Amino acid sequence: MLKKTAATLLVLALSTSCAATPKPRKLTEDDKSLYAIGLVMARQLTPFALTDYELELVKMGLSDGINGREPLVDFATYSKKSQEMAIGRRDAHGRWLEDRADAFLKAEAEKPGAVRTKSGVIYQSLKEGTGTVPTPSSTIRVHYTSTLLDGREMESTYKNGAPDELHLNEFMACLKDGVQLMKQGGKARIICPPETALGKQGDGFIPPNATLVFTIELLEVK
């Protein structure tokens, strides 16, 4: 449990958080790199869906750790509990989404131009390509963003700074289905029911039985 001083420290952190924020200015390259550390940490914290209050507690822990202050909790105990919390919150959110998946898939399949494959994957063309159609043995370059059905982002090659390049047969089943409906230069939205994506296991930020939505650009078919 937090020591009694935690509440007092939290009030202090809340009252000084605005003053501690750097004033807006033109960012140097080092500034940008340091800012990116925050973005990386934000991604790692995604499963927690932190409230403003909880975010201030995280800031307290970060500040105490960096400055070598005595921690308010036993690290070994609560680092494990924080992992359990992340999984618990991720999976609770996943169950909430799972209850809405059937209605979401039905509505997406009924949109004009949508194609539903035999496996249940929903394909929506956003921009028709004019180049080569990939086969399962093709090596392709793609940019994509993946989200849960509520729009929460899971991954983005745009934010990672470079497209992915790999064999199409290394993709998850839903992407193999959907990408083969594209031509080089095209862009599409590919909606993946759980059984064609990561199924009952989930992975990292992605809860079990998650419906995934990919917006994908087929940049090159090699």
C-alpha positions in Angstrom: 0.0 0.0 0.0 1.1 3.6 -0.5 2.6 5.2 2.6 0.6 8.0 4.3 2.8 10.6 2.6 1.7 9.6 -0.9 -1.5 11.6 -0.8 0.4 14.7 0.3 2.9 14.2 -2.4 0.2 13.7 -5.0 -1.4 17.0 -4.1 2.0 18.7 -4.4 2.6 17.0 -7.8 -0.8 18.1 -9.1 -0.3 21.7 -7.9 3.1 21.9 -9.5 2.6 19.9 -12.7 1.7 22.9 -14.8 4.7 24.9 -13.5 7.1 22.0 -14.3 5.9 21.8 -17.9 8.6 23.2 -20.3 7.5 26.4 -22.1 6.7 25.9 -25.8 9.7 26.7 -28.0 11.3 25.4 -31.2 12.5 21.9 -30.4 16.1 20.9 -31.0 16.9 17.4 -32.2 17.7 16.3 -28.6 14.4 17.8 -27.5 12.6 15.7 -30.1 14.4 12.5 -29.0 13.5 13.2 -25.3 9.9 13.9 -26.3 9.9 10.6 -28.2 10.8 8.8 -25.0 7.5 10.0 -23.6 5.7 8.7 -26.7 7.3 5.3 -26.2 6.3 5.2 -22.5 2.8 6.3 -23.5 2.5 3.3 -25.8 3.7 1.0 -23.0 1.0 2.5 -20.8 -1.8 2.0 -23.3 -3.4 -1.1 -21.6 -3.9 0.8 -18.3 -6.2 3.5 -19.8 -5.0 5.9 -17.1 -7.2 8.6 -15.6 -5.6 12.0 -15.0 -5.2 11.1 -11.3 -3.5 7.8 -12.2 -1.2 9.5 -14.6 0.0 11.8 -11.8 0.8 8.7 -9.7 2.9 7.4 -12.6 4.7 10.7 -12.9 5.5 10.5 -9.1 7.0 7.1 -9.5 9.0 8.2 -12.5 10.3 11.3 -10.7 11.2 9.4 -7.6 13.0 6.7 -9.5 15.0 9.2 -11.6 16.0 11.3 -8.6 16.9 8.4 -6.4 14.3 9.1 -3.8 13.1 6.4 -1.5 10.2 4.6 -3.2 6.7 4.7 -1.6 6.1 1.0 -2.4 8.1 -2.2 -2.5 9.3 -2.4 -6.1 9.4 -6.2 -6.4 5.8 -6.6 -5.2 4.2 -3.7 -7.1 6.1 -4.2 -10.4 4.5 -7.6 -10.6 1.1 -6.2 -9.5 1.3 -3.5 -12.2 1.7 -6.2 -14.8 -1.3 -8.0 -13.5 -3.2 -4.7 -13.5 -2.3 -4.1 -17.2 -3.5 -7.5 -18.2 -6.7 -7.2 -16.2 -7.6 -3.8 -17.6 -6.7 -5.0 -21.2 -8.8 -8.1 -20.9 -11.8 -6.2 -19.3 -11.7 -3.7 -22.2 -11.5 -6.7 -24.6 -14.7 -8.3 -23.1 -16.5 -4.9 -23.5 -15.5 -4.8 -27.1 -16.3 -8.5 -27.7 -19.9 -7.8 -26.7 -20.1 -5.2 -29.5 -18.2 -7.1 -32.2 -21.1 -8.8 -34.0 -23.0 -5.6 -34.5 -19.8 -3.8 -35.6 -19.0 -6.6 -38.2 -22.5 -6.6 -39.5 -22.6 -2.8 -40.0 -19.1 -2.8 -41.7 -20.1 -5.7 -44.1 -23.2 -3.7 -45.2 -21.3 -0.6 -46.2 -21.3 0.1 -50.0 -18.5 -1.7 -51.8 -17.6 -3.9 -48.8 -16.5 -7.5 -49.7 -16.7 -10.3 -47.1 -14.5 -13.3 -47.8 -15.3 -16.9 -46.9 -13.2 -16.6 -43.8 -15.3 -13.6 -42.6 -12.7 -10.9 -43.3 -14.3 -7.7 -44.5 -12.5 -5.7 -47.2 -13.2 -2.1 -48.0 -11.3 -0.4 -50.8 -10.2 3.1 -50.1 -8.1 3.6 -53.2 -7.8 1.3 -56.1 -4.2 0.4 -57.1 -3.1 -0.1 -60.7 0.0 -2.3 -60.2 0.7 -6.0 -59.5 -1.7 -8.2 -57.5 0.3 -10.0 -54.8 0.3 -13.8 -54.3 1.0 -15.7 -51.1 4.7 -16.0 -52.1 5.1 -12.3 -52.8 7.4 -10.0 -50.8 5.5 -6.8 -50.2 6.1 -3.4 -48.7 3.2 -1.9 -46.7 2.3 1.0 -44.5 -0.5 0.3 -42.0 -2.3 1.3 -38.9 -4.1 -1.3 -36.7 -6.8 -0.5 -34.2 -9.4 -2.2 -32.1 -13.0 -1.8 -33.2 -13.4 1.3 -31.0 -10.5 3.0 -32.8 -7.8 2.5 -30.1 -4.6 2.3 -32.0 -2.4 -0.8 -31.5 0.4 -0.2 -34.0 1.4 2.2 -36.8 4.3 1.9 -39.3 3.8 5.6 -39.9 4.7 6.3 -36.3 7.5 3.7 -36.4 9.0 5.7 -39.2 9.3 3.1 -42.0 7.0 0.6 -43.9 7.1 -3.1 -43.2 8.6 -5.5 -45.8 8.0 -9.2 -45.6 6.5 -12.2 -47.3 2.7 -12.1 -47.6 2.5 -15.7 -46.2 4.1 -14.4 -43.0 1.0 -12.2 -42.3 -1.9 -13.2 -40.1 -4.7 -15.0 -42.0 -7.0 -12.0 -42.4 -4.2 -9.8 -44.0 -3.3 -12.6 -46.4 -6.9 -12.7 -47.5 -7.4 -9.0 -47.7 -4.1 -8.0 -49.3 -4.6 -10.4 -52.2 -7.7 -8.3 -53.1 -5.4 -5.3 -53.6 -3.1 -4.1 -56.3 0.1 -2.2 -55.9 -0.5 1.4 -55.1 -3.9 0.6 -53.5 -5.2 1.4 -50.0 -7.8 -0.5 -48.1 -9.5 -1.1 -44.8 -9.3 -4.8 -43.7 -11.5 -5.8 -40.8 -10.4 -9.0 -39.1 -12.7 -11.2 -36.9 -10.8 -12.7 -34.0 -10.5 -16.2 -35.6 -8.6 -14.7 -38.5 -6.4 -12.5 -36.4 -4.9 -13.4 -33.0 -7.8 -15.5 -31.7 -8.2 -16.4 -28.0 -4.6 -15.6 -27.1 -4.3 -11.9 -27.9 -0.8 -10.4 -27.8 0.7 -7.6 -25.8 -1.7 -4.7 -26.0 -4.3 -6.7 -27.9 -6.9 -8.5 -25.8 -8.1 -12.0 -26.4 -10.9 -12.4 -29.0 -10.2 -9.0 -30.4 -11.6 -7.8 -33.7 -8.8 -5.8 -35.5 -9.1 -3.1 -38.1 -6.2 -2.4 -40.5 -5.9 0.5 -42.8 -3.2 -0.6 -45.2 -1.3 0.8 -48.2 0.3 -1.7 -50.6 3.4 0.3 -51.6 5.2 -2.4 -53.5 4.9 -6.0 -54.7 8.3 -7.5 -55.3 
